[in-house]
Amino acid sequence: MPLYPTSIFILFSGILLISNAQEAAILPIDVASPSSTESPLIETMTDTPAFLKSATDSQRKEYIELEGNPNLTMDMKQKALKNWAQRCGDPVNGLFTMYMAEKLTLQSQEDSRMAVIIGQLSPEAQQADTKVRAITTNMNQTKKEMDTNVAKQLNKLPKKVYYELTFATQ
């Protein structure tokens, strides 16, 4: 049976409809809170926090600059981000507060999970973990300083303790 131009058009249209439906399923767009200043990239990012989805492009840019500033201590960064959210006002501020509360809850759950795991390790590994946690909870250092200090501490450990600690905490 020969294909006529209308048959080819109908077949091609059907393929386009199916592929567009599949793309929509893969890249959901949040239409609940559309923003006239929202970039298309942000609309399709499913892991973008709600507070950033609600922010304008300039607010998102400022957030990214603060978050990525390597010269701020973690405490300074935390305060700067809180001030940023307050300057943005609602809904960004409310959503940011909820995001940070959820982040704190998840961190608390992870700390509890890790406490059980660390409790089963050798005394040497437990002592090493205590020293590393003292470094990672010190908010008066930059992220780079923290990473450097943790690496120094881990490099001091005997290999057996290092492997025990790193494999247990994965």
DRENSEMI-52361 format. One record per residue (C-alpha): residue in one letter; x, y, z; chain. Coordinates in steps of 0.1 Angstrom, whole numbers. Layout:
// residues N
  resn     c1     c2     c3  chain
     a      X      Y      Z      A
...
END
This chain:
// residues 170
  resn     c1     c2     c3  chain
     m      0      0      0      A
     p     16     33    -10      A
     l     19     61     15      A
     y      2     93      5      A
     p     13    128     16      A
     t    -16    130     41      A
     s     -7     96     56      A
     i     29    107     60      A
     f     17    139     77      A
     i     -6    120    101      A
     l     22     95    109      A
     f     48    124    115      A
     s     23    143    136      A
     g     16    113    158      A
     i     53    108    164      A
     l     57    144    174      A
     l     28    142    198      A
     i     42    111    214      A
     s     78    126    217      A
     n     64    158    232      A
     a     44    139    258      A
     q     75    119    267      A
     e     96    151    271      A
     a     69    166    293      A
     a     70    135    315      A
     i    108    137    318      A
     l    110    174    324      A
     p     81    185    346      A
     i     76    222    348      A
     d     63    237    381      A
     v     33    257    370      A
     a     21    262    406      A
     s     42    293    411      A
     p     51    307    377      A
     s     75    337    377      A
     s     78    361    349      A
     t    115    363    357      A
     e    121    326    361      A
     s    146    312    336      A
     p    137    281    316      A
     l    167    262    331      A
     i    153    266    367      A
     e    118    255    356      A
     t    131    221    346      A
     m    154    214    375      A
     t    136    190    398      A
     d    162    193    426      A
     t    160    231    429      A
     p    148    241    464      A
     a    114    258    464      A
     f    128    290    479      A
     l    151    294    448      A
     k    122    286    425      A
     s    103    315    441      A
     a    133    339    439      A
     t    139    362    410      A
     d    169    358    387      A
     s    188    385    405      A
     q    180    370    439      A
     r    191    335    427      A
     k    223    351    414      A
     e    230    367    448      A
     y    223    334    466      A
     i    247    315    444      A
     e    274    341    449      A
     l    270    339    487      A
     e    268    301    487      A
     g    299    298    465      A
     n    320    324    482      A
     p    351    305    494      A
     n    363    334    517      A
     l    334    332    541      A
     t    335    311    572      A
     m    306    287    575      A
     d    291    308    603      A
     m    294    340    582      A
     k    279    322    552      A
     q    250    309    573      A
     k    243    345    586      A
     a    246    360    551      A
     l    222    335    536      A
     k    197    341    564      A
     n    200    379    558      A
     w    196    373    521      A
     a    163    354    526      A
     q    150    381    549      A
     r    158    408    523      A
     c    140    387    497      A
     g    108    387    518      A
     d     80    362    514      A
     p     76    337    499      A
     v    113    332    496      A
     n    120    338    533      A
     g     94    314    545      A
     l    104    287    521      A
     f    141    292    530      A
     t    133    289    567      A
     m    114    256    560      A
     y    143    244    538      A
     m    168    251    566      A
     a    146    234    592      A
     e    143    203    570      A
     k    181    203    564      A
     l    186    205    602      A
     t    162    176    607      A
     l    180    155    581      A
     q    214    163    596      A
     s    201    153    631      A
     q    188    120    617      A
     e    222    114    599      A
     d    240    122    632      A
     s    219     96    650      A
     r    225     70    624      A
     m    263     76    624      A
     a    264     75    663      A
     v    251     39    661      A
     i    277     30    635      A
     i    306     47    653      A
     g    296     31    685      A
     q    304     -3    670      A
     l    340      7    660      A
     s    372      2    678      A
     p    381     28    705      A
     e    408     42    681      A
     a    384     47    653      A
     q    359     63    678      A
     q    386     87    690      A
     a    395     96    654      A
     d    358    102    646      A
     t    356    125    676      A
     k    385    146    663      A
     v    371    148    628      A
     r    337    158    641      A
     a    353    185    662      A
     i    367    199    629      A
     t    335    196    609      A
     t    314    213    636      A
     n    337    243    639      A
     m    318    270    621      A
     n    346    296    624      A
     q    365    282    593      A
     t    359    282    556      A
     k    349    251    538      A
     k    383    248    523      A
     e    400    251    557      A
     m    377    225    571      A
     d    385    201    542      A
     t    422    207    547      A
     n    420    201    584      A
     v    400    169    580      A
     a    425    156    555      A
     k    454    164    578      A
     q    436    146    607      A
     l    428    116    585      A
     n    464    114    572      A
     k    477    112    608      A
     l    457     80    614      A
     p    472     45    612      A
     k    460     28    580      A
     k    439      3    599      A
     v    420     30    618      A
     y    417     51    586      A
     y    402     22    566      A
     e    379     12    595      A
     l    366     47    599      A
     t    362     55    562      A
     f    345     22    553      A
     a    322     23    583      A
     t    310     58    575      A
     q    302     52    538      A
END
